[in-house]
Amino acid sequence: MTVRTPFYPRLTLVRADSVRAQRDSMVASDLELVTVTDRSAILTWTTRARDHSGRWRPVPADTEVRIAHADGTGTARTRYLDSRPTAYHYAEIDGLEPGRRYRFEAYSHGRRAVPARTLVTRRSGTPESTGEFTTATPPPGCLLRTIALANDVHYGEHTSGLIVSGLPTGLRHDTEHYPEFMLDSLLDDVRSPDRAADHLILAGDLTDSGTLDQSLAVRARLDSWGELGKDYFVCRGNHDKPERLRGRSLDHWGAVFHSRQRLVEYHLGGLRVLGLDTTRLTGSGGTIVAPQRDQLREILAADPDRPTLIFGHHPVTSHAAVSNPGGPGFVLDPSNAAALHTLYRNAPGVFLHHSGHTHRNRRSRPNIGIDVEFLEVAAVKEYPGGYLLLRIYEGGYTANFYKTRSDAARTWSTRTRRQYLGLHPDHALGSCTDRNYVTLRDFSGLTRS
């Protein structure tokens, strides 16, 4: 059982009847089983109560999770208990058995947490509605390396949740620039011993508008974490655009990172990593210019069987085109998407294409019969606020999405749940299998170094 050291807050004088009324009206909601690995599970939820005006306000409470084997008849026992009061609960239960089904219950002040009124967690068969989950069975062989996949930092953004200028009403942080502390929380998280990412890939929209100040600031933060091209890798997103000034185009992001429509190539112990620039000079949709596409073809043709991870900002499948709210014009154009699928069919070493842009967790089907996974990862800067860890073993890989854990990140992620008229969780979180899965594949030729 995980037991946290009690936290003793500074005493303040509060009327007893006010405290009693607050606890009596407190609800524990927004329950989400975010992450399920072979030996752990992570649950998050929020506690609230109505104030004197009838509005829901965050209420600090303790954090408790009870676990039992699903095939047993005994009462679920407490496996996680943190007495420190918080309204934004994050419980990570370790020491579970691989491939085992469990029952779970989450509580705060004795109130059982329930899922929010959203389809993604309330629909029949979800872990949140059944109260059960099954831990993964990891691929065979040794763990070779761990890569964090992330995107959509939007450094410099001031208002979250806007689609067009001023609509719908966006959210602003009261005192801080949220892209800064959301990025800092990501960088702290992926280097922590329990995550232990060897590398970080950021698939575009590092900045809000590609200004020199934004580009330099986000580069400085990333450089404090590691070295570009060795520890972390980036590609451009549609927000990382050149600035138009007096009829001239000034590509500040390109000067700080990579020039426009440039392909980048890296090798990590036999693993090939390719970054694509899929951005246009204007608009939110994506494209790839002929020279970059030709370069990709040459690289893949020279060594088609080498294990290859490709990343770019825009999703590239028909499934992604019709399932995202922006429609087909929001993703890579059809001709280039078809060209990429053909290139991947002729290069069986390509196993994963990671993209951002849609701010959601989603695995989409390839357009043709190829053994490639196309994965969209939710945004760093807003709910659910996190990253995906790709753990590569000799016999395959695991993919698990994690929310960032700092107090500021948990608070802001909860606030931004209500974006887009409260529909954001159904769009962004994705199903449990979109964000937690295992794929078997032969990586025995890779090395750890």
C-alpha positions in Angstrom: 0.0 0.0 0.0 1.3 3.5 -0.8 0.8 5.8 2.1 1.8 9.5 1.8 3.2 11.5 4.7 0.4 13.6 6.2 0.4 17.3 5.4 -0.5 19.7 8.1 -1.9 23.0 6.6 -1.7 26.4 8.2 -4.6 26.8 10.6 -7.4 29.2 9.6 -10.6 30.0 11.5 -13.6 28.5 9.7 -17.1 28.2 11.0 -17.9 24.6 11.9 -21.3 24.7 10.3 -19.7 26.0 7.1 -17.2 23.1 7.0 -20.0 20.6 7.7 -22.2 22.0 4.9 -19.3 21.9 2.5 -18.4 18.3 3.3 -22.1 17.2 3.2 -22.4 18.7 -0.3 -19.0 17.5 -1.6 -19.0 15.2 -4.7 -16.1 13.2 -6.1 -16.4 13.2 -9.9 -14.5 13.2 -13.2 -13.1 9.8 -12.4 -10.7 8.6 -15.2 -8.5 5.5 -15.4 -5.9 7.3 -17.4 -3.0 4.9 -17.5 -2.8 1.1 -17.3 0.6 -0.6 -17.6 1.8 -4.1 -16.8 2.3 -3.3 -13.2 0.5 0.0 -12.5 -2.6 2.0 -12.9 -3.3 5.7 -12.6 -6.6 7.3 -11.6 -7.6 10.9 -11.4 -10.7 12.7 -10.2 -11.9 16.0 -8.7 -13.7 16.9 -5.5 -16.1 19.9 -5.5 -18.9 21.4 -3.4 -21.4 24.2 -3.9 -20.7 27.5 -2.3 -23.2 29.9 -0.8 -24.2 31.1 -4.3 -24.8 27.5 -5.5 -21.7 27.4 -7.7 -19.4 24.3 -7.7 -16.0 25.1 -6.2 -12.9 22.9 -5.7 -12.8 21.3 -2.2 -9.6 19.7 -0.9 -10.0 16.1 0.4 -7.9 13.0 0.9 -7.1 10.5 -1.9 -7.8 6.7 -1.5 -8.0 3.8 -4.0 -9.1 0.3 -3.1 -8.1 -2.6 -5.2 -9.0 -6.3 -5.4 -8.6 -9.2 -7.9 -11.7 -9.2 -10.2 -12.0 -13.0 -9.9 -12.0 -12.9 -6.1 -14.9 -12.4 -3.7 -13.1 -10.4 -1.0 -13.6 -6.8 -0.2 -11.4 -4.3 -2.1 -8.5 -3.2 0.2 -6.8 0.1 0.3 -3.7 0.1 -2.0 -3.2 3.9 -2.1 -3.9 6.5 0.6 -2.7 10.1 0.6 -4.0 12.2 3.5 -2.8 15.5 2.1 -5.9 17.5 1.0 -6.3 18.3 -2.6 -9.2 18.9 -5.0 -7.3 17.4 -8.0 -6.6 13.8 -7.2 -3.8 11.7 -8.8 -3.4 8.2 -7.6 -0.7 5.8 -9.0 -1.0 2.2 -7.8 2.2 0.2 -8.3 3.1 -3.5 -7.7 0.2 -5.0 -9.7 0.6 -8.3 -11.5 0.9 -8.3 -15.4 -2.1 -9.7 -17.3 -4.4 -9.6 -14.2 -7.9 -8.3 -14.0 -8.7 -6.0 -11.0 -11.6 -4.3 -9.4 -11.1 -0.7 -8.2 -12.9 2.0 -6.2 -11.7 5.6 -5.6 -12.7 7.7 -2.6 -12.3 11.1 -1.0 -13.7 11.8 2.5 -15.5 8.5 2.1 -17.3 9.7 -1.0 -16.9 7.3 -4.0 -15.6 8.9 -7.1 -17.8 8.6 -10.2 -17.1 9.4 -13.9 -18.2 12.7 -15.3 -21.2 12.9 -17.6 -19.2 12.3 -20.7 -19.4 9.4 -23.1 -15.8 8.6 -23.1 -15.9 7.3 -19.5 -19.7 6.7 -19.0 -20.4 4.5 -21.9 -21.0 0.8 -21.3 -17.9 -1.3 -20.9 -15.4 1.4 -20.0 -13.2 0.8 -16.9 -14.8 3.8 -15.2 -18.3 2.4 -15.7 -17.4 -1.3 -14.9 -15.0 -0.5 -12.1 -12.5 -3.1 -13.6 -9.3 -3.0 -15.6 -6.8 -5.6 -16.9 -3.0 -4.9 -16.6 -1.0 -5.4 -19.7 1.3 -8.3 -20.6 4.6 -6.7 -21.7 6.4 -7.8 -24.9 9.1 -10.4 -24.5 12.7 -9.5 -24.1 14.6 -6.6 -22.4 13.5 -3.0 -22.3 15.8 -1.2 -24.9 14.7 2.4 -24.6 11.9 4.7 -23.6 10.7 7.6 -25.8 8.2 10.3 -24.7 5.9 11.4 -27.5 4.3 14.9 -27.0 3.1 17.9 -29.0 1.1 21.1 -28.9 2.9 23.2 -26.3 1.7 26.5 -27.8 4.3 28.5 -25.9 3.2 32.1 -25.7 -0.5 31.4 -25.9 -2.7 33.5 -23.5 -6.2 32.0 -24.0 -7.0 28.3 -24.3 -10.0 26.9 -26.1 -10.4 29.3 -29.0 -11.5 28.0 -32.4 -11.8 31.4 -34.2 -11.1 34.8 -32.8 -13.0 35.2 -29.5 -15.2 32.1 -30.0 -16.0 30.1 -28.1 -15.1 32.0 -24.9 -11.7 30.8 -24.0 -9.9 30.3 -20.6 -7.1 32.4 -19.2 -4.9 31.7 -16.2 -5.2 34.2 -13.4 -1.6 34.7 -12.6 0.7 32.6 -14.9 1.4 31.7 -18.5 0.0 28.1 -18.6 2.1 26.9 -21.6 5.2 27.6 -19.5 4.3 25.5 -16.4 2.6 22.8 -18.5 5.9 22.4 -20.5 8.0 22.5 -17.3 5.7 19.8 -15.8 6.2 17.6 -18.9 10.0 18.0 -18.7 10.2 17.3 -15.0 7.8 14.3 -15.4 9.5 12.4 -18.2 12.9 12.6 -16.5 11.6 11.3 -13.2 12.9 7.9 -12.2 9.4 6.3 -12.5 9.1 7.5 -16.1 12.8 7.5 -17.2 12.4 8.6 -20.7 15.6 8.4 -22.7 14.4 10.8 -25.4 11.6 13.3 -26.1 9.8 13.9 -29.4 7.7 17.0 -29.8 5.5 16.8 -32.9 4.9 20.5 -33.7 3.2 23.6 -32.3 5.9 24.3 -29.9 4.9 28.0 -30.1 1.7 29.9 -30.4 2.7 32.1 -33.3 6.3 31.4 -34.2 7.7 34.7 -32.9 11.4 35.1 -32.1 10.7 35.5 -28.4 8.5 32.4 -28.3 11.0 30.3 -30.3 14.0 31.3 -28.2 12.1 30.8 -24.9 10.9 27.3 -25.7 14.3 26.4 -27.1 16.0 27.5 -23.9 13.6 25.4 -21.8 14.2 22.4 -23.9 18.0 22.9 -23.9 17.9 22.9 -20.1 16.5 19.4 -20.4 18.7 18.0 -23.1 20.4 18.4 -26.4 18.5 18.9 -29.7 19.1 16.0 -32.0 20.4 13.7 -29.2 18.0 13.9 -26.3 15.0 15.7 -27.9 13.7 16.0 -31.4 11.2 18.5 -32.9 9.3 19.3 -36.0 7.3 22.3 -37.0 3.5 22.7 -36.5 1.1 25.1 -38.2 1.4 27.6 -35.3 5.2 27.7 -35.7 4.7 29.8 -38.8 6.9 32.5 -40.4 6.0 36.0 -39.5 4.9 38.4 -42.3 6.4 41.8 -41.8 6.3 44.6 -44.4 5.9 42.1 -47.2 8.8 39.9 -46.0 8.6 36.4 -44.5 10.7 36.0 -41.3 11.1 32.4 -40.2 12.1 32.8 -36.6 11.2 29.2 -35.6 13.3 28.0 -38.6 16.3 30.0 -37.5 16.0 28.6 -33.9 15.2 25.0 -34.9 14.9 23.7 -38.5 14.3 25.5 -41.8 10.8 25.1 -43.4 9.8 21.8 -45.1 13.0 20.1 -44.0 13.2 16.4 -43.1 15.3 15.5 -40.1 16.9 12.1 -39.5 18.4 10.5 -36.4 19.6 7.1 -35.3 19.3 5.7 -31.8 20.9 2.4 -31.3 19.7 1.1 -34.6 16.3 2.8 -34.4 15.7 5.3 -37.2 13.7 8.5 -36.2 12.5 10.7 -39.0 10.8 14.1 -38.5 8.6 15.6 -41.2 7.6 19.2 -41.7 3.9 19.0 -42.9 3.0 22.7 -42.6 1.7 25.2 -45.1 2.6 28.9 -45.1 -1.1 29.7 -44.4 -4.0 27.7 -43.1 -4.3 24.8 -40.6 -4.1 21.9 -43.0 -0.9 20.1 -44.0 1.2 19.2 -47.0 4.7 17.9 -47.9 6.6 19.6 -50.7 8.1 17.3 -53.4 11.8 17.6 -52.4 11.0 16.5 -48.8 8.9 13.7 -50.1 11.6 12.6 -52.5 14.2 12.7 -49.7 11.9 10.5 -47.5 11.6 8.0 -50.4 15.4 7.8 -50.8 16.0 7.3 -47.1 13.4 4.5 -46.7 14.4 2.8 -50.0 18.1 2.7 -48.9 17.2 0.6 -45.8 13.6 -0.4 -45.9 13.7 -2.9 -43.1 15.3 -0.7 -40.5 12.9 -0.1 -37.5 11.6 3.4 -38.1 9.5 5.9 -36.1 8.2 8.8 -38.1 6.7 12.0 -36.6 5.0 15.0 -38.1 2.4 17.5 -37.0 -0.6 16.6 -39.1 -2.4 13.3 -39.0 -2.3 11.4 -42.3 -5.2 8.9 -42.4 -8.7 9.1 -43.9 -10.0 7.9 -40.5 -8.4 10.9 -38.8 -9.7 13.2 -41.6 -13.3 12.3 -41.0 -13.3 11.9 -37.2 -11.7 15.2 -36.2 -14.0 18.2 -35.7 -12.0 20.3 -38.2 -12.8 17.8 -41.0 -10.6 16.7 -43.9 -9.1 20.1 -44.5 -7.5 20.0 -41.0 -5.1 17.1 -41.7 -2.5 16.2 -44.4 -3.8 16.7 -47.9 -5.1 13.4 -49.5 -2.4 13.1 -52.2 0.5 13.4 -49.7 -1.3 11.1 -47.3 -1.6 8.5 -50.1 2.0 8.9 -51.0 3.1 8.3 -47.4 1.0 5.1 -47.2 2.7 3.9 -50.4 6.2 4.7 -49.0 5.4 2.9 -45.8 4.1 -0.2 -47.7 7.5 -0.4 -49.4 9.4 0.1 -46.2 8.3 -2.6 -43.7 10.6 -1.3 -41.0 8.2 1.7 -40.5 6.1 0.8 -37.4 4.7 4.0 -36.0 3.7 7.5 -37.3 3.2 10.0 -34.4 1.3 13.2 -35.0 -0.4 16.0 -33.0 -2.6 18.9 -34.1 -5.9 17.4 -33.1 -5.2 17.7 -29.4 -6.6 14.2 -28.7 -5.5 10.6 -28.1 -6.5 8.5 -31.0 -5.2 5.4 -32.9 -6.4 5.6 -36.5 -6.6 2.9 -39.2 -4.2 3.1 -42.1 -5.8 3.7 -45.5 -4.3 0.5 -47.0 -3.2 -2.8 -45.6 0.1 -1.9 -44.0 1.5 -2.8 -40.5 1.9 0.8 -39.3 0.2 2.4 -36.3 -0.9 6.0 -36.8 -1.1 7.7 -33.4 -2.4 11.1 -32.4 -1.3 12.3 -28.9 -3.2 14.8 -26.8 -1.8 18.3 -26.2 0.7 19.3 -23.5 -0.9 22.7 -22.9 -4.4 21.7 -21.8 -6.6 18.8 -20.7 -5.7 16.0 -20.4 -2.3 17.7 -20.4 0.3 15.0 -20.9 2.5 12.8 -23.1 2.7 9.2 -24.2 5.6 6.9 -23.2 6.7 4.4 -25.9 8.7 1.6 -24.2 10.5 -0.4 -26.8 11.4 -4.0 -25.9 13.2 -6.7 -27.9 9.8 -8.2 -28.8 7.6 -5.1 -29.3 6.5 -2.0 -27.5 4.0 -0.6 -25.0 2.3 2.7 -25.4 0.9 4.5 -22.3 -0.5 8.1 -22.0 0.3 10.0 -18.8 -1.1 13.2 -17.4 1.6 15.6 -16.0 1.6 15.6 -12.2 2.6 19.0 -10.9 0.0 20.9 -8.8 -0.3 23.7 -11.4 -0.7 21.2 -14.2 -3.4 19.2 -12.5 -5.3 22.3 -11.6 -5.1 23.8 -15.1 -6.0 20.4 -16.8 -9.1 20.2 -14.7 -10.1 23.8 -15.6 -9.7 23.2 -19.3 -12.0 20.1 -19.2 -14.9 22.5 -19.7 -13.5 23.9 -23.0 -15.7 23.8 -26.1 -19.0 23.9 -24.1 -17.9 21.0 -21.9 -17.4 18.6 -24.8 -13.6 18.6 -24.6 -13.1 15.3 -22.6 -15.1 13.3 -25.2 -12.8 14.7 -27.9 -9.4 14.7 -26.2 -9.1 11.9 -23.7 -9.6 9.0 -26.1 -10.6 5.5 -25.1 -8.5 3.4 -22.7 -7.2 1.3 -25.6 -6.4 4.5 -27.6 -4.0 5.5 -24.9 -2.8 2.2 -23.4 -1.8 -0.8 -25.6 0.8 -3.3 -26.4 2.2 -4.2 -29.9 4.4 -7.2 -30.6 7.2 -6.7 -33.1 10.7 -7.8 -33.6 13.2 -5.2 -32.4 16.0 -7.7 -31.5 18.4 -5.9 -33.8 18.3 -2.7 -31.7 20.7 -1.9 -28.9 20.3 0.0 -25.7 23.1 2.5 -26.4 
